[in-house]
Amino acid sequence: MANNYSFDIVSEVNFMEVENAINQAQKELTQRFDFKGSKSTIEYDKSTKKITLVADDDFKMRALRDIVEGRMAKRSVSLKSMKNGTLEQSFEGTVRQTIELVSGFPSDKAKELVKLIKDSKCKVQAQIEGDKVRVISAKKDELQSAMATLRSVEFSLPIQFTNFR
């Protein structure tokens, strides 16, 4: 029986790094001159994995989002995992936006990923297992070419390769 090699494709977010990035963003918010006397806040809810931004107006909201995205990028958290909600009016004339952190592949994105692998003409098999995609082949070279193909494609979620055997 021939050995089969495999790896898993996952989309994970390191929530400890997210928490560190939010703490740094909150500290920067208190120190920035353009936010002095402002009602702007950054809140992170660990249980729902959502970040809530509150700002005085649209201009300050963009600056607040830039602070958060900059801190996330410095902590190596992919910005693709952040799903921005709509900008809504809040109390006392402020605006609010919720950012959802997406971890794992939804079923439609996993199917899209499997289709990409099948269209690449690599001699591998891809199957969906929960919130990850397992790729199997008899040759390691085929797995590596599948990885190279996936790295070259711009996908809407961050992709990591784990469990290479």
WOPE-V842303 format. One record per residue. RES is the residue in three letters. D_LAST is the distance of its C-alpha to the last C-alpha in Angstrom with 1 decimal. Layout:
RES,D_LAST ; RES,D_LAST
//
This chain:
MET,16.5 ; ALA,13.9 ; ASN,10.2 ; ASN,8.5 ; TYR,5.4 ; SER,5.4 ; PHE,6.3 ; ASP,9.5 ; ILE,12.8 ; VAL,15.1 ; SER,18.6 ; GLU,19.5 ; VAL,22.5 ; ASN,23.1 ; PHE,26.3 ; MET,27.3 ; GLU,27.5 ; VAL,29.4 ; GLU,31.9 ; ASN,32.3 ; ALA,32.9 ; ILE,35.5 ; ASN,37.3 ; GLN,37.6 ; ALA,38.8 ; GLN,41.4 ; LYS,42.6 ; GLU,43.0 ; LEU,44.9 ; THR,47.4 ; GLN,48.0 ; ARG,48.4 ; PHE,52.0 ; ASP,51.8 ; PHE,50.6 ; LYS,53.5 ; GLY,55.4 ; SER,52.9 ; LYS,51.6 ; SER,48.1 ; THR,45.3 ; ILE,41.5 ; GLU,40.2 ; TYR,36.7 ; ASP,36.1 ; LYS,33.0 ; SER,33.3 ; THR,33.6 ; LYS,31.5 ; LYS,34.4 ; ILE,36.3 ; THR,40.0 ; LEU,42.1 ; VAL,45.9 ; ALA,48.1 ; ASP,51.8 ; ASP,51.4 ; ASP,49.0 ; PHE,49.3 ; LYS,48.2 ; MET,45.4 ; ARG,43.9 ; ALA,44.3 ; LEU,42.7 ; ARG,39.7 ; ASP,39.4 ; ILE,39.4 ; VAL,36.6 ; GLU,34.5 ; GLY,35.1 ; ARG,34.1 ; MET,30.9 ; ALA,30.0 ; LYS,30.8 ; ARG,28.5 ; SER,25.6 ; VAL,25.9 ; SER,25.5 ; LEU,28.8 ; LYS,27.3 ; SER,26.5 ; MET,30.3 ; LYS,32.3 ; ASN,36.0 ; GLY,38.6 ; THR,42.1 ; LEU,44.8 ; GLU,47.4 ; GLN,50.7 ; SER,51.0 ; PHE,53.9 ; GLU,56.4 ; GLY,55.6 ; THR,52.0 ; VAL,48.9 ; ARG,45.6 ; GLN,42.1 ; THR,39.1 ; ILE,35.6 ; GLU,32.8 ; LEU,29.3 ; VAL,26.7 ; SER,23.3 ; GLY,20.9 ; PHE,21.4 ; PRO,24.6 ; SER,24.5 ; ASP,26.3 ; LYS,24.0 ; ALA,20.9 ; LYS,22.8 ; GLU,23.7 ; LEU,20.2 ; VAL,19.3 ; LYS,22.5 ; LEU,21.6 ; ILE,18.4 ; LYS,20.5 ; ASP,23.3 ; SER,21.2 ; LYS,21.3 ; CYS,17.7 ; LYS,16.6 ; VAL,14.0 ; GLN,14.6 ; ALA,14.8 ; GLN,15.9 ; ILE,17.4 ; GLU,16.5 ; GLY,19.2 ; ASP,19.1 ; LYS,15.6 ; VAL,14.4 ; ARG,11.2 ; VAL,10.6 ; ILE,9.6 ; SER,10.5 ; ALA,11.1 ; LYS,11.0 ; LYS,8.9 ; ASP,12.4 ; GLU,13.0 ; LEU,10.2 ; GLN,11.7 ; SER,15.1 ; ALA,14.5 ; MET,13.6 ; ALA,16.7 ; THR,18.7 ; LEU,18.0 ; ARG,18.9 ; SER,22.1 ; VAL,23.2 ; GLU,25.3 ; PHE,24.0 ; SER,26.3 ; LEU,23.7 ; PRO,21.5 ; ILE,17.9 ; GLN,14.9 ; PHE,11.2 ; THR,9.1 ; ASN,6.1 ; PHE,3.8 ; ARG,0.0
//
